Every structure is written in C-alpha cells, then in structure tokens.
Amino acid sequence: MFNGIFHIPAPLNEPCLQYAPGSRERAELKAKLKEMLGEQVDVPMIIDGEEVRSGQLADIRCPHDHHHILGRYHQADGLFVTKAVDAAEKAKGQWGEMPWDSRAIVFLKAAELLAGKYRQTLNAATMLNMSKTPNQAEIDSACELIDFWRFNPHFMEEVYGEVLQIVIDYPDCVRPVKVSTITEPTHDRYLSRPIISSSTTEISPAKTNLNLNQALFIDKDIDVV
C-alpha cells in the first residue's frame, strides 16, 4: 500500500515541429506517408481488448484522391454495439478502482509515446485521411493531443485536491470527421476527462477516420483498450 502524496508537475505546451527542408521530422514524415500509401490496412473493431471482424467491409479512401484505397474496415451492427457497451461496463469496475495517480500515469505515458514513437504515424494518417498539410496535422493530431493528455491529469489532480468526483454516467462517443484530437480512441479532448476520472466508454468512429484510428496503437502500448 502506498502512503505517499503524488504530485503531477505543471505541464508545458508541446512545441510544434516546423518540417523545414532537410529537417529530420520532414524526412520521417515523408517516409511514413510513402509506407502508408503503399499498403492497404484491415481495420477491425476492438471489443473487450480483442480484434473483431464482421466481414461486412467498406473502403477507406483519401478525400483528395478518391481512387486510392487506404484500407477496408469492418462495419458494425447493433449486436456489436451491444457487445462493446457490455465490455465497457465490465471494465469500469477495475478501471475505476485504480488509484487516480495510476490512471494519470497511463495518459502521461501515452503523451510521451505520441510525442516520440507515434508522432509521424499519426501525422501521416491525419494527412491521408483528412487531406491536411504537415503543419495542420502537426498542430491537430500531435501537439493538441499531447497537450490534452498532459494537462488533463494535472487538472484531475486539482479537482481531487478539492472534492472527490465519481463519474456515474456512461459516455458514448460518436466522433466527428475533421479533427484528430476529437476523433482518437480514449484520448480525445472531451472523452479523456471522464476516462481519467474512472469511467469507461464505447466509441463509434466516423467512417472517414477509421484508418486514422487504426494507425494509432498507443492504446495497446498502454493497455487501455
């Protein structure tokens, strides 16, 4: 049993990379774009931490190049939605019983992974799925998301320092189309707050963002999905 008092240092905003000619980040992004354009991904549903395939497939296409297929995703019907809701309810007890600092560590680790290992993966997926420029993708899918994951645990600590908040309601997230930071599994700017605070959720992605979600495996690295 821990008897320490945990404190999360005040976070700083993630600096935006510039992608200038000859820069390392520019070369890494171009390589990742070439890799993603050269493959077609199979995007399953994730239910109770397992990959689930319905066999009812639909294409994922670039908005700026409708002839290019990035991959195919498995469509869900009401039965799969019910299974996902049941799985989230089942996980809520164990997740909610974790100490707040342990939940915070999960998202702080995710922020570090996105700032490094997965940065260009998510940026490239954002560019291909949403027709954004490198600078737009850097701001949207990298810097904003990193900031949300660093600042939300800090804000949670402030809230818990004043009054204990218990999330009773069950969030269901239906994600919009054009912004990565409000489309990512477990880490969008709105949804990560109740998750950090002990709730679970079921997420229904926009069909235009499915390859973007498939590109980000941070959830598996931090064992959240």
JOSULCOR-V427211 format. One record per backbone hydrogen bond with DSSP energy under -0.5 kcal/mol. CO is the residue of the C=O (numbers start at 1). NH is the residue of the N-H. If there is no record, write none. Layout:
BEGIN
((CO	NH) (CO	NH))
END
This chain:
BEGIN
((4	6) (7	9) (20	23) (23	27) (24	28) (25	29) (26	30) (27	31) (28	32) (29	33) (30	34) (31	35) (32	36) (33	37) (34	38) (36	39) (41	43) (41	72) (42	44) (43	74) (45	47) (45	52) (47	50) (50	47) (52	45) (55	57) (56	75) (58	73) (59	61) (60	70) (60	71) (62	65) (65	62) (65	68) (67	69) (68	62) (68	70) (70	41) (71	60) (72	43) (73	58) (73	75) (77	81) (78	82) (79	83) (80	84) (81	85) (82	86) (83	87) (84	88) (85	89) (86	90) (87	91) (88	92) (89	93) (91	95) (92	96) (93	97) (94	98) (95	98) (99	102) (99	103) (100	104) (101	105) (102	106) (103	107) (104	108) (105	109) (106	110) (107	111) (108	112) (109	113) (110	114) (111	115) (112	116) (113	118) (116	119) (118	122) (119	123) (120	124) (121	125) (122	126) (123	127) (124	128) (125	129) (126	130) (126	132) (127	131) (128	63) (133	137) (134	138) (135	139) (136	140) (137	141) (137	142) (138	142) (138	143) (139	144) (140	145) (142	146) (143	147) (144	148) (145	149) (146	150) (147	151) (148	152) (149	153) (150	154) (151	155) (152	156) (153	157) (154	158) (155	159) (156	160) (157	161) (158	162) (159	162) (159	163) (164	166) (165	167) (166	168) (169	171) (171	202) (172	174) (173	175) (173	204) (179	182) (180	183) (180	184) (181	189) (182	176) (184	187) (184	188) (188	192) (190	193) (190	194) (191	195) (192	196) (193	197) (194	199) (195	198) (197	167) (200	171) (202	173) (203	205) (204	175) (206	209) (207	210) (209	213) (210	214) (211	215) (212	216) (213	216) (215	217) (217	220) (217	221) (218	222) (219	223) (219	224) (225	49))
END
